[in-house]
Amino acid sequence: MSMNFETNRGAPRSGRRAVERRGSAPPKASAEGDEVINILIVDDEPKNLTVLETILEHPAYRLVRAESADEALLALLSESFALLILDIRMPDMTGFELAEVIKQRKRTAHVPIIFLTAYYNEDQHVLEGYGTGAVDYLMKPVNPQILRSKVAVFAELFRKGQAALNANRALTMEVSERRRAEDRLREANETLEQRVAERIDELAQANRLKDEFLAMLSHELRNPLSAIANAVQMIDPSGPSSDRTAWAFGLIDRQTKMLRRIVDDLLDVARVARGKIELRKQPLDLVEVISQAADVVRPSLKSADELEVLLPVAEPLRVDGDFTRLEQSIVNLLLNAVKFSSTGRRIEVTVERIDGDAVVSIRDNGIGIEPEMLARIFGLFTQADRSLERVQGGLGIGLYICKQLIELHGGSISAHSDGVGQGALFTLRLPLLRGEQEAAPRQLIAPAQAPESAATKRVLVVDDNVDAAVALSWLIGQQGYAVRVAHDGSDALQAAREFKPDILLLDLGLPGIDGYELARRLRADGFSSSRMIAISGYARESDIESSRRAGFDLHFAKPVEFAELFAALQ
């Protein structure tokens, strides 16, 4: 049945399912932008649908046509609609029946329905329409302006509902994201707390090790100093030489070397930490290194039988290494064996060739190593017994330095023990040189004899430690040199101008003018050709480099090896 609308209808456009047309009464602007609103129009007369399309044409609307209840249901299943404009009188299923079906479905129950009819104008029909869930009931002929206004209202309500739904979804997503962020933050806090706790434990452990190290350092330095002090008390400078005097001098020599070894080890720890250890490698015979290391250690033994060195017969083991550093490593291992062995001591050193490596085994029958200590025996400051009552000395740095030096040579070191009281075995491996490269002869520094020209050479000794300066001047004077002493930078400048020394031995830590500045002034004051040697307790690589830049020819660390110093004087 056609509808009589109060409007000028255009030509029918049958068969279209959706159109977008402009109208004179657009809906209010959407907060979400130009979002298109779907409106379903249902009528069994195509021309009536065309009239509705003409009335409601607007860019904000998308009008979907349905010419039967079945088409309307299919459209509702496939799309969402803001509004349904429904004719009541249709074949097969009336608008009321279709409305009841729509309201029974959860997905479509919320869609507003406007009934249009030319026949059902009685009150019971109107009530029936509202009873099926309609939001409005318009009688034909319908005023187009009224219809557009009502549609605009429902379109705006739909937009607001969608905006609220979108806002709710966004809020839900934000809440979910915040919850996830809170979960991540909580996990991060838990991880951070765990890491902080672990770091606190590490710092506490490091602090404990530091305190123990300082205590052991004090203990280790005081022992040789006490021995030296006691020996000095036993010496009568004015009396004749005696066995007691010879013994005292020997003790002083041994304990001084021990002190120097402790200081060198401490400096090596700092060098290793900074990666500043430099090796002076050359082809050498490892057998010679071990033999000399054994000679260094033998004075610490009660008898020569305590140390047995099994060397390969007439077979040099050539390696590329730093003789001094390799000797230092072997000495540390041997002294470690001596330290942890006492009654019935037996130390056995074996050297052999295995699979292209030189393998050195040092076995002792001492107190052994507990299983839990083996994994960290080469750690810095590691001690099996930290108590003040322990009988074994040491700072716990010798094995650490040994491992670092051997690894710098491309080798490896390991420790094994069957347990407490079962002794220990340390195994050192170094790669052998390939081919026929001969080991360079080791140049040993022997006490120098006074050169024939010593009496013609003048040496200026500058040190603010009066005892050290006087003792050094006596030793140099005994070699035939003319010696003069100064104790600060100003006196040294004056003495140099008067004495015209060929060689200057300068301490660096001088009062007033330090040794570096003194060297620069002397070089600028006419002593450019004089031999200038620094003798100082500062022996880091940076100190040696500073000496070189200041004009020194050589740098010796205190206490100086006199054989090396006398060789430098020549």
TISE-864468 format. One line per field, with one value per residue (C-alpha): x, y, z; residue number from 1. Coordinates in pm, 1 decimal, decimal comma, always signed. Layout:
N
east <- c(X; ...)
north <- c(Y; ...)
up <- c(Z; ...)
n <- c(NUM; ...)
This chain:
570
east <- c(+0,0; +147,9; +196,0; +67,7; +351,6; +336,8; +635,2; +728,5; +847,6; +1117,0; +1133,7; +1132,0; +1466,1; +1366,4; +1615,2; +1862,9; +1962,2; +2155,7; +2171,6; +2336,5; +2144,6; +2149,2; +1858,0; +1756,1; +1754,6; +2085,0; +2139,4; +2361,0; +2735,0; +2884,5; +3160,9; +3317,2; +3340,5; +3148,9; +3045,3; +2772,2; +2455,9; +2283,6; +1900,6; +1687,5; +1363,4; +1116,0; +809,5; +662,4; +602,3; +928,0; +786,2; +725,0; +1090,4; +1193,2; +987,6; +1153,5; +1494,6; +1406,9; +1288,5; +1581,5; +1855,5; +2166,0; +2542,2; +2531,8; +2281,1; +2313,8; +1963,5; +1920,8; +1601,7; +1410,4; +1090,1; +990,9; +1028,8; +1279,8; +1499,2; +1482,5; +1592,6; +1882,8; +1994,5; +1975,5; +2185,1; +2461,9; +2483,3; +2412,9; +2144,0; +2072,1; +1702,5; +1434,4; +1146,1; +886,8; +559,0; +297,0; +94,9; +311,8; +241,5; +355,1; +453,9; +312,8; +527,1; +407,3; +517,2; +852,2; +902,3; +839,7; +1098,9; +1349,8; +1299,7; +1347,1; +1697,4; +1967,9; +2168,6; +1875,3; +1656,6; +1800,4; +1724,4; +1454,6; +1149,0; +923,9; +599,8; +439,3; +81,5; -222,7; -463,7; -390,9; -501,6; -712,4; -592,5; -565,8; -340,3; -124,5; -96,4; -14,5; +263,0; +413,5; +363,7; +593,6; +874,0; +820,4; +952,4; +714,1; +397,5; +333,9; +17,7; +23,4; +38,7; +360,3; +500,2; +854,3; +990,2; +856,2; +1000,8; +1341,1; +1338,6; +1254,6; +1518,2; +1775,2; +1697,3; +1748,4; +2059,1; +2208,5; +2117,2; +2286,9; +2600,3; +2612,7; +2557,8; +2837,9; +3061,4; +2990,1; +3052,3; +3379,1; +3479,9; +3394,8; +3599,5; +3889,9; +3861,4; +3850,1; +4158,5; +4333,6; +4246,2; +4371,0; +4689,9; +4742,3; +4693,6; +4947,3; +5180,8; +5130,9; +5204,9; +5520,2; +5617,0; +5556,8; +5768,3; +6036,3; +6029,2; +6056,0; +6346,5; +6507,7; +6466,3; +6623,2; +6912,5; +6957,5; +6961,0; +7214,1; +7424,8; +7412,7; +7531,4; +7810,4; +7916,9; +7906,1; +8119,0; +8360,3; +8378,6; +8447,0; +8720,9; +8867,2; +8875,0; +9031,0; +9281,7; +9386,1; +9423,5; +9633,5; +9837,9; +9922,3; +10010,9; +10224,8; +10417,5; +10479,2; +10634,4; +10939,7; +10973,2; +10982,6; +11246,8; +11456,1; +11424,9; +11535,9; +11831,2; +11941,0; +11944,8; +12182,8; +12438,2; +12718,9; +12856,3; +13178,1; +13239,8; +13420,0; +13236,3; +13084,0; +12854,7; +12571,6; +12635,8; +12646,1; +12322,3; +12158,8; +12264,4; +12130,2; +11799,2; +11772,9; +11840,3; +11577,9; +11310,1; +11374,4; +11322,7; +11001,1; +10879,9; +10966,6; +10779,3; +10468,7; +10481,2; +10540,5; +10242,5; +10022,9; +10131,1; +10067,2; +9710,9; +9650,0; +9812,6; +9599,7; +9281,9; +9367,1; +9497,4; +9836,2; +10073,5; +10317,7; +10517,9; +10869,7; +10852,8; +11143,3; +11221,4; +11352,9; +11409,2; +11141,4; +11378,6; +11612,7; +11320,7; +11222,5; +11580,4; +11627,1; +11287,9; +11386,9; +11710,9; +11507,0; +11286,4; +11549,8; +11662,6; +11306,3; +11343,3; +11493,5; +11688,0; +11759,0; +11582,0; +11244,5; +11239,9; +11297,5; +11295,3; +11263,5; +11374,1; +11382,8; +11726,2; +11916,3; +11590,7; +11517,3; +11150,8; +11134,9; +10848,5; +10779,3; +10765,2; +10878,0; +11151,7; +11088,9; +10711,2; +10735,6; +10990,8; +10758,9; +10473,1; +10680,9; +10819,5; +10464,5; +10354,5; +10660,3; +10623,1; +10255,8; +10361,1; +10617,5; +10362,3; +10106,0; +10352,4; +10542,5; +10643,2; +10791,8; +10759,2; +10806,0; +10765,7; +10808,5; +10836,8; +10798,8; +10848,3; +10750,3; +10633,0; +10267,9; +10080,6; +10280,5; +10269,7; +10523,3; +10351,6; +10482,9; +10342,8; +10405,8; +10293,4; +10312,6; +10208,3; +10071,0; +9733,4; +9544,3; +9248,7; +8884,9; +8653,8; +8454,6; +8781,2; +8902,8; +8656,1; +8784,4; +9143,9; +9271,5; +9040,2; +9168,5; +9224,6; +9109,9; +9222,5; +9124,4; +9172,6; +9115,3; +9150,2; +9419,2; +9545,6; +9624,2; +9981,1; +9999,0; +10084,1; +10000,8; +9754,2; +9569,0; +9698,4; +9990,1; +9780,8; +9559,3; +9859,5; +10007,7; +9689,7; +9673,2; +10037,1; +10011,7; +9696,6; +9869,8; +10127,1; +9849,2; +9867,1; +9649,7; +9677,2; +9466,3; +9459,6; +9364,7; +9343,6; +9189,1; +9084,1; +9210,0; +9539,5; +9590,2; +9827,0; +9774,1; +9877,0; +9910,9; +9947,8; +10072,5; +10060,8; +10238,6; +10243,5; +10583,3; +10748,6; +10716,5; +11010,2; +11376,5; +11375,3; +11643,2; +11596,6; +11779,8; +12037,4; +11916,9; +12120,2; +12173,6; +12272,7; +12567,7; +12715,3; +12906,3; +13276,8; +13387,9; +13476,3; +13824,2; +13676,3; +13455,9; +13686,6; +13643,8; +13263,7; +13060,4; +12722,4; +12469,5; +12223,0; +11907,1; +11663,4; +11478,5; +11519,7; +11859,4; +11929,4; +11842,7; +12053,4; +12357,3; +12338,7; +12311,3; +12602,2; +12821,3; +12738,7; +12812,6; +13129,0; +13255,1; +13240,5; +13486,6; +13253,3; +13273,7; +12943,7; +12762,6; +12425,7; +12137,4; +11802,0; +11568,8; +11521,0; +11681,8; +11994,8; +12010,5; +12011,0; +12290,8; +12490,9; +12454,9; +12587,9; +12888,5; +12955,4; +12882,2; +12764,2; +12780,9; +12498,2; +12202,9; +11997,0; +11679,5; +11394,1; +11057,5; +10877,0; +11098,8; +10982,8; +10945,1; +11050,1; +10949,7; +11173,7; +10990,6; +11028,7; +11386,4; +11471,1; +11317,1; +11511,1; +11836,6; +11790,0; +11729,5; +12025,5; +12300,4; +12270,9; +12117,8; +12389,0; +12402,8; +12251,2; +11942,9; +11786,9; +11465,8; +11458,1; +11115,0; +10844,7; +10609,8; +10636,7; +10310,6; +10317,8; +10188,8; +10476,5; +10731,8; +10576,7; +10582,5; +10952,1; +11022,9; +10842,3; +11030,3; +11363,9; +11471,7; +11668,5; +11569,4; +11320,2; +11390,9; +11140,0; +11239,9; +11398,8; +11631,8; +11831,3; +12186,8; +12326,2; +12086,1; +12161,6; +12537,9; +12492,6; +12297,6; +12570,5; +12823,1)
north <- c(+0,0; +339,0; +615,9; +968,4; +1192,2; +1567,7; +1625,6; +1640,8; +1294,0; +1241,1; +957,1; +606,3; +428,5; +69,3; -207,7; +1,0; -130,2; +171,0; +533,2; +852,3; +1170,8; +1529,9; +1676,0; +2008,8; +1907,1; +1739,8; +1578,3; +1746,5; +1724,3; +1410,6; +1432,9; +1131,7; +1307,7; +1232,2; +882,1; +737,6; +618,3; +302,9; +327,5; +33,7; +120,0; -164,2; -155,7; -401,9; -116,6; -7,2; +334,7; +398,2; +313,3; +555,1; +828,5; +758,6; +773,5; +1108,4; +1251,0; +1121,5; +1174,7; +1312,0; +1240,0; +1136,9; +856,4; +528,3; +405,9; +30,8; -91,0; -405,4; -503,7; -787,4; -907,3; -1171,8; -912,1; -697,5; -987,7; -1070,7; -708,7; -699,8; -1015,8; -875,2; -511,2; -281,7; -11,1; +303,7; +304,7; +89,8; +257,9; -12,7; -32,3; -227,7; -378,9; -626,5; -973,9; -1291,8; -1103,6; -778,3; -501,6; -590,2; -952,9; -847,8; -607,9; -889,2; -1106,7; -821,5; -743,8; -1109,5; -1117,9; -988,5; -832,6; -628,4; -573,3; -224,0; -95,0; +180,2; +120,7; +386,0; +242,8; +402,5; +312,9; +443,3; +187,5; +113,6; +442,7; +327,9; +340,9; -34,9; -49,5; +231,3; +54,8; -270,2; -94,5; +48,6; -289,9; -452,9; -215,0; +73,8; +415,3; +606,0; +549,4; +784,7; +796,2; +853,4; +1097,0; +1178,2; +1523,4; +1495,5; +1758,5; +1570,6; +1242,5; +1397,6; +1556,7; +1227,6; +1040,7; +1308,6; +1262,4; +885,2; +927,6; +1161,8; +921,5; +643,5; +855,3; +938,8; +576,3; +471,6; +743,5; +624,3; +264,8; +360,6; +562,9; +270,4; +38,0; +282,4; +315,2; -61,2; -94,2; +178,8; +9,5; -321,3; -159,0; +12,4; -317,7; -476,2; -182,0; -219,2; -590,2; -513,8; -244,8; -481,3; -748,4; -490,0; -374,0; -730,4; -790,2; -462,5; -545,8; -884,0; -726,4; -463,1; -734,2; -933,1; -622,6; -541,3; -893,8; -855,7; -522,7; -668,2; -958,6; -721,0; -502,7; -807,4; -921,3; -570,3; -561,1; -905,9; -808,2; -494,8; -697,1; -957,5; -686,4; -534,1; -879,7; -972,6; -644,7; -642,7; -991,1; -918,5; -570,2; -718,5; -968,4; -694,7; -476,8; -764,9; -842,3; -479,3; -484,0; -780,9; -603,3; -411,7; -179,3; -124,1; -488,5; -754,8; -972,1; -1284,5; -1568,7; -1385,9; -1077,0; -1284,3; -1455,7; -1119,1; -980,8; -1290,9; -1254,9; -890,0; -980,7; -1256,4; -1054,4; -751,5; -968,4; -1099,1; -744,3; -654,8; -961,1; -858,6; -504,2; -629,8; -864,6; -580,2; -364,8; -655,4; -688,4; -324,7; -373,0; -679,7; -492,8; -216,8; -453,5; -280,1; -576,6; -578,8; -889,1; -871,9; -1196,5; -1376,2; -1738,4; -1902,8; -2241,0; -2313,5; -2561,0; -2272,8; -2069,9; -2356,5; -2417,6; -2053,3; -2041,1; -2346,4; -2170,7; -1872,6; -2093,4; -2328,2; -2085,4; -2109,9; -2487,3; -2665,1; -2904,6; -2949,0; -3286,7; -3118,7; -3000,8; -3236,9; -3102,9; -3363,1; -3199,8; -3355,8; -3496,0; -3286,9; -3155,1; -2783,9; -2685,7; -2367,9; -2124,5; -1764,0; -1584,1; -1320,7; -1482,7; -1264,4; -1315,9; -1691,8; -1718,1; -1513,6; -1757,6; -2068,1; -1907,1; -1824,7; -2186,0; -2324,0; -2081,5; -2178,9; -2544,4; -2451,4; -2246,9; -2527,4; -2804,4; -2846,3; -3171,0; -3424,2; -3176,8; -3308,9; -3091,6; -3248,6; -3052,7; -3239,3; -3089,0; -3273,5; -3231,5; -3331,7; -3272,2; -2967,9; -2810,2; -2778,0; -2915,5; -2827,0; -3021,9; -2909,3; -3162,8; -3135,1; -3355,2; -3068,4; -2987,7; -3019,9; -2818,2; -2855,3; -2939,6; -2615,3; -2416,1; -2567,7; -2370,5; -2038,0; -2116,6; -1874,5; -1592,7; -1261,8; -1252,1; -1615,1; -1782,2; -2120,9; -1997,8; -1633,2; -1665,5; -1475,0; -1806,0; -1948,4; -2066,8; -2009,8; -1657,1; -1477,4; -1223,1; -1455,7; -1284,3; -1505,9; -1771,9; -1504,9; -1326,6; -1658,8; -1748,9; -1407,1; -1421,8; -1774,9; -1690,4; -1382,5; -1630,0; -1827,6; -2104,9; -2243,4; -2350,0; -2583,9; -2721,4; -3061,8; -3213,1; -3529,9; -3336,1; -3210,9; -3371,9; -3521,9; -3264,5; -3063,7; -3072,4; -2760,1; -2811,1; -2539,4; -2567,3; -2341,3; -2374,6; -2478,9; -2290,8; -2465,7; -2518,2; -2485,2; -2142,6; -2150,4; -2007,0; -1680,8; -1695,9; -1550,2; -1248,1; -1270,9; -957,5; -1023,1; -773,8; -534,6; -478,5; -120,6; +1,2; +140,5; +485,5; +478,9; +710,4; +972,9; +964,8; +1172,9; +1062,3; +1287,9; +1104,4; +1301,3; +1154,1; +1313,3; +988,6; +1055,3; +690,7; +571,7; +841,9; +781,4; +401,8; +430,8; +676,0; +434,7; +145,7; +352,3; +492,4; +139,2; +83,0; +365,4; +652,3; +1003,9; +1062,7; +1362,5; +1366,3; +1615,0; +1582,1; +1824,4; +1986,2; +2322,7; +2164,8; +1929,5; +2220,2; +2392,6; +2069,1; +1987,2; +2327,8; +2286,7; +1911,3; +1873,6; +1508,7; +1263,5; +1057,8; +1173,9; +935,1; +1122,5; +1033,9; +1155,3; +1238,8; +1527,4; +1821,0; +2156,6; +2062,8; +1707,4; +1476,6; +1537,0; +1913,5; +1877,9; +1662,7; +1916,3; +2204,1; +2011,4; +1922,8; +2290,0; +2394,3; +2234,6; +1867,5; +1746,7; +1480,7; +1356,3; +1015,9; +1067,5; +776,1; +787,7; +577,9; +586,4; +397,5; +504,6; +226,7; +227,2; +246,5; +602,6; +693,6; +543,6; +731,2; +1055,5; +995,9; +949,0; +1272,0; +1459,1; +1357,4; +1049,0; +778,1; +496,1; +431,7; +191,8; +95,3; +88,0; -119,3; -121,7; -428,5; -302,9; -532,3; -376,0; -25,8; -75,5; -212,2; +102,6; +321,9; +167,2)
up <- c(+0,0; -93,1; +162,8; +135,1; +266,6; +288,6; +54,4; -311,3; -396,9; -661,3; -909,4; -750,7; -709,0; -657,0; -588,2; -386,2; -48,0; +83,0; -23,6; +102,4; +22,3; +145,1; +345,9; +487,5; +856,2; +939,3; +1277,4; +1536,3; +1482,9; +1628,2; +1888,2; +1717,8; +1378,0; +1057,8; +1162,3; +936,4; +1110,3; +980,0; +958,6; +846,4; +660,4; +610,7; +381,0; +130,7; -113,6; -289,9; -369,8; +0,1; +68,2; -203,6; -42,1; +296,8; +132,9; -14,9; +316,4; +523,1; +269,4; +447,6; +437,7; +802,8; +733,6; +554,9; +468,1; +423,0; +247,1; +332,8; +144,6; +378,0; +734,0; +617,7; +448,4; +761,1; +985,2; +751,9; +758,3; +1138,8; +1157,9; +939,1; +1057,1; +1348,6; +1319,5; +1515,4; +1421,5; +1255,6; +1064,4; +1019,1; +828,8; +1025,8; +745,0; +552,5; +406,6; +585,4; +905,8; +1037,7; +1175,7; +1527,2; +1484,1; +1341,1; +1630,4; +1882,2; +1710,3; +1707,1; +2076,7; +2170,6; +2026,3; +2258,2; +1981,3; +1840,0; +2146,9; +2201,4; +1846,4; +1860,7; +1634,8; +1479,1; +1341,1; +1034,7; +943,5; +759,4; +901,6; +1265,0; +1410,7; +1700,6; +2058,0; +2097,1; +1791,5; +1922,6; +2258,2; +2082,9; +1891,5; +2207,9; +2371,9; +2117,0; +2211,9; +1971,6; +2070,2; +1843,9; +1641,6; +1346,9; +1139,4; +768,2; +609,8; +803,2; +818,1; +676,6; +913,6; +1214,6; +1087,7; +1023,6; +1367,8; +1541,0; +1339,7; +1426,8; +1797,5; +1781,6; +1566,7; +1826,5; +2107,9; +1913,6; +1868,1; +2236,7; +2325,1; +2090,0; +2230,4; +2583,4; +2475,7; +2309,7; +2612,7; +2836,8; +2617,3; +2617,1; +2993,8; +3030,3; +2809,5; +3005,6; +3334,6; +3195,5; +3069,3; +3402,8; +3578,7; +3346,7; +3407,1; +3782,4; +3751,2; +3552,9; +3802,1; +4092,2; +3922,6; +3847,9; +4211,6; +4331,5; +4092,6; +4196,7; +4564,0; +4502,2; +4311,7; +4581,5; +4846,7; +4644,6; +4591,0; +4961,1; +5034,9; +4778,7; +4926,4; +5275,5; +5157,8; +4981,8; +5291,3; +5507,3; +5269,9; +5273,2; +5653,1; +5666,6; +5402,3; +5589,7; +5907,7; +5726,8; +5555,1; +5891,0; +6021,4; +5721,6; +5717,1; +6090,2; +6094,4; +5876,6; +6024,5; +6371,8; +6264,1; +6107,2; +6418,9; +6639,1; +6412,8; +6414,5; +6795,4; +6784,1; +6564,9; +6730,9; +6463,1; +6655,9; +6741,3; +6540,6; +6294,7; +6442,6; +6350,3; +6520,2; +6308,1; +5989,1; +6089,4; +6158,7; +5822,2; +5652,1; +5835,8; +5737,9; +5374,1; +5370,1; +5547,2; +5328,0; +5020,9; +5174,1; +5229,7; +4873,0; +4744,2; +4942,5; +4804,9; +4449,0; +4480,8; +4601,1; +4306,7; +4069,4; +4200,9; +4109,5; +3769,0; +3695,3; +3796,0; +3546,7; +3278,7; +3295,1; +3330,0; +3040,6; +2957,9; +2812,7; +2621,0; +2462,7; +2373,6; +2690,2; +2852,6; +3113,7; +3283,5; +3364,4; +3506,9; +3738,5; +3849,1; +3944,0; +4120,7; +4325,2; +4426,1; +4548,3; +4765,6; +4913,7; +5188,9; +5327,2; +5377,9; +5674,5; +5450,9; +5080,9; +5084,4; +5133,8; +4770,3; +4477,8; +4121,8; +3844,2; +3520,3; +3172,2; +3094,2; +2836,1; +2691,6; +2706,3; +2709,7; +2505,3; +2562,0; +2467,9; +2799,1; +3043,6; +3253,1; +3557,6; +3556,6; +3503,3; +3781,7; +4003,7; +3929,4; +4008,9; +4326,0; +4440,9; +4387,2; +4569,3; +4860,6; +4880,8; +4913,3; +5179,7; +5371,3; +5391,1; +5474,7; +5800,2; +5970,8; +5729,0; +5445,1; +5092,7; +4779,9; +4440,5; +4114,8; +3786,3; +3441,2; +3123,7; +2765,5; +2701,0; +2373,1; +2270,7; +2618,1; +2893,9; +3205,6; +3551,0; +3847,4; +4205,6; +4463,1; +4841,7; +5133,3; +5338,8; +5492,0; +5163,3; +5034,5; +5132,3; +4838,5; +4867,1; +4848,9; +4523,1; +4311,5; +4448,8; +4542,2; +4274,7; +4384,2; +4514,1; +4894,5; +4924,6; +5245,3; +5379,5; +5735,1; +5823,3; +6198,2; +6383,7; +6521,6; +6179,2; +6139,3; +5762,1; +5653,8; +5332,2; +5203,7; +4970,0; +4654,5; +4543,5; +4368,7; +4214,3; +4061,3; +3951,1; +3761,3; +3591,9; +3481,8; +3345,4; +3150,6; +3005,6; +2869,1; +2701,5; +2960,5; +3236,6; +3598,7; +3809,4; +4163,6; +4298,0; +4643,7; +4781,5; +5089,7; +5423,3; +5521,5; +5174,5; +5028,3; +4709,6; +4344,3; +4130,9; +3756,7; +3525,6; +3144,3; +2895,4; +2515,7; +2381,8; +2099,8; +1765,4; +1530,0; +1605,1; +1766,2; +2030,4; +2376,1; +2422,7; +2700,9; +3028,0; +3129,6; +3502,4; +3687,3; +3912,0; +4156,4; +3940,8; +3980,5; +3994,2; +3647,5; +3594,0; +3542,1; +3854,5; +4043,7; +3776,9; +3795,9; +4035,5; +4174,0; +4348,9; +4576,6; +4666,7; +4923,8; +5215,2; +5410,1; +5565,5; +5654,6; +5304,9; +5139,4; +5359,8; +5323,9; +4943,8; +4928,5; +5129,8; +4897,3; +4587,3; +4740,8; +4804,8; +4428,4; +4370,6; +4280,4; +4420,5; +4602,6; +4743,8; +4929,3; +4939,1; +5118,6; +4938,6; +4599,5; +4680,7; +4827,6; +4528,8; +4280,5; +4470,1; +4510,7; +4140,7; +4036,2; +4266,7; +4231,4; +3856,6; +3889,4; +3599,3; +3751,9; +3963,4; +4181,2; +4273,2; +4505,6; +4372,5; +4696,8; +4802,6; +5017,3; +4846,5; +4494,4; +4402,0; +4200,7; +3872,4; +3889,8; +4010,8; +3707,1; +3469,3; +3628,3; +3622,0; +3255,6; +3179,9; +3400,8; +3194,0; +3293,7; +2966,1; +2919,1; +3279,7; +3356,8; +3570,8; +3762,7; +3969,2; +4288,6; +4448,9; +4629,8; +4348,9; +4091,3; +3894,6; +3514,4; +3539,0; +3774,5; +3535,3; +3243,5; +3444,8; +3516,5; +3147,5; +3058,3; +3331,7; +3178,6; +3376,8; +3197,4; +3435,6; +3714,8; +4005,6; +4271,4; +4639,3; +4777,7; +4479,9; +4376,0; +4415,4; +4144,5; +3893,5; +4018,1; +3989,9; +3637,9; +3552,7; +3700,1; +3461,2)
n <- c(1; 2; 3; 4; 5; 6; 7; 8; 9; 10; 11; 12; 13; 14; 15; 16; 17; 18; 19; 20; 21; 22; 23; 24; 25; 26; 27; 28; 29; 30; 31; 32; 33; 34; 35; 36; 37; 38; 39; 40; 41; 42; 43; 44; 45; 46; 47; 48; 49; 50; 51; 52; 53; 54; 55; 56; 57; 58; 59; 60; 61; 62; 63; 64; 65; 66; 67; 68; 69; 70; 71; 72; 73; 74; 75; 76; 77; 78; 79; 80; 81; 82; 83; 84; 85; 86; 87; 88; 89; 90; 91; 92; 93; 94; 95; 96; 97; 98; 99; 100; 101; 102; 103; 104; 105; 106; 107; 108; 109; 110; 111; 112; 113; 114; 115; 116; 117; 118; 119; 120; 121; 122; 123; 124; 125; 126; 127; 128; 129; 130; 131; 132; 133; 134; 135; 136; 137; 138; 139; 140; 141; 142; 143; 144; 145; 146; 147; 148; 149; 150; 151; 152; 153; 154; 155; 156; 157; 158; 159; 160; 161; 162; 163; 164; 165; 166; 167; 168; 169; 170; 171; 172; 173; 174; 175; 176; 177; 178; 179; 180; 181; 182; 183; 184; 185; 186; 187; 188; 189; 190; 191; 192; 193; 194; 195; 196; 197; 198; 199; 200; 201; 202; 203; 204; 205; 206; 207; 208; 209; 210; 211; 212; 213; 214; 215; 216; 217; 218; 219; 220; 221; 222; 223; 224; 225; 226; 227; 228; 229; 230; 231; 232; 233; 234; 235; 236; 237; 238; 239; 240; 241; 242; 243; 244; 245; 246; 247; 248; 249; 250; 251; 252; 253; 254; 255; 256; 257; 258; 259; 260; 261; 262; 263; 264; 265; 266; 267; 268; 269; 270; 271; 272; 273; 274; 275; 276; 277; 278; 279; 280; 281; 282; 283; 284; 285; 286; 287; 288; 289; 290; 291; 292; 293; 294; 295; 296; 297; 298; 299; 300; 301; 302; 303; 304; 305; 306; 307; 308; 309; 310; 311; 312; 313; 314; 315; 316; 317; 318; 319; 320; 321; 322; 323; 324; 325; 326; 327; 328; 329; 330; 331; 332; 333; 334; 335; 336; 337; 338; 339; 340; 341; 342; 343; 344; 345; 346; 347; 348; 349; 350; 351; 352; 353; 354; 355; 356; 357; 358; 359; 360; 361; 362; 363; 364; 365; 366; 367; 368; 369; 370; 371; 372; 373; 374; 375; 376; 377; 378; 379; 380; 381; 382; 383; 384; 385; 386; 387; 388; 389; 390; 391; 392; 393; 394; 395; 396; 397; 398; 399; 400; 401; 402; 403; 404; 405; 406; 407; 408; 409; 410; 411; 412; 413; 414; 415; 416; 417; 418; 419; 420; 421; 422; 423; 424; 425; 426; 427; 428; 429; 430; 431; 432; 433; 434; 435; 436; 437; 438; 439; 440; 441; 442; 443; 444; 445; 446; 447; 448; 449; 450; 451; 452; 453; 454; 455; 456; 457; 458; 459; 460; 461; 462; 463; 464; 465; 466; 467; 468; 469; 470; 471; 472; 473; 474; 475; 476; 477; 478; 479; 480; 481; 482; 483; 484; 485; 486; 487; 488; 489; 490; 491; 492; 493; 494; 495; 496; 497; 498; 499; 500; 501; 502; 503; 504; 505; 506; 507; 508; 509; 510; 511; 512; 513; 514; 515; 516; 517; 518; 519; 520; 521; 522; 523; 524; 525; 526; 527; 528; 529; 530; 531; 532; 533; 534; 535; 536; 537; 538; 539; 540; 541; 542; 543; 544; 545; 546; 547; 548; 549; 550; 551; 552; 553; 554; 555; 556; 557; 558; 559; 560; 561; 562; 563; 564; 565; 566; 567; 568; 569; 570)
